[in-house]
Amino acid sequence: MSNEKNTVPQEAEQQPEQAAMPLKLDVTARPIEPKGNLVGFASIKFNDAFVVEDFKILQSDKGIFVGMPSKPDKTSKTGYRDTAKPITAEFRKELTGAVVAAYHAEVEKLQSRAAAVTVPEKKSIPEQLAEGVKQAAKDNAARPAPAKASKAKSAAR
């Protein structure tokens, strides 16, 4: 096995550059119950041909930002090393914008579902107790009074 890096043959380098195909990003965002500043995860499919998973969606004082997929690395300052990352600032901005937009769309979808579900308002415990006392008083008033035994019957015995 050779230690040489895979290189592109010179013939490919000499071919005229083809027009770059427009980049299609399909983002799947999954909001989660926040854990610290982590609020979700995302996967991105590039041109229906390549998927990168485990983008982290994070909330900070400055807003939502996207953390690149990473793995633990004891030699780095942060303890993690990015396993996939954009090379240019322009693409980083495009990628981040697509993830943030997908995250907001998912959150809106969840909020509209939650709003569509009508849950009856529960009364506070003191209100429930007061209502119970009133209902018990009504029930007691509706019952016939117990028949009192006459004194004559009890004296005859």
Secondary structure, DSSP 8 states (H G I E B T S, - for coil): ---------HHHHHS---------EEEEEEEEEEETTEEEEEEEEETTTEEEEEEEEEEETTEEEEE--EEE-TTSSSSEEESS--SSHHHHHHHHHHHHHHHHHHHHHHHHHHHHS-------HHHHHHHHHHHHHHHHHHS-------HHHHHH-
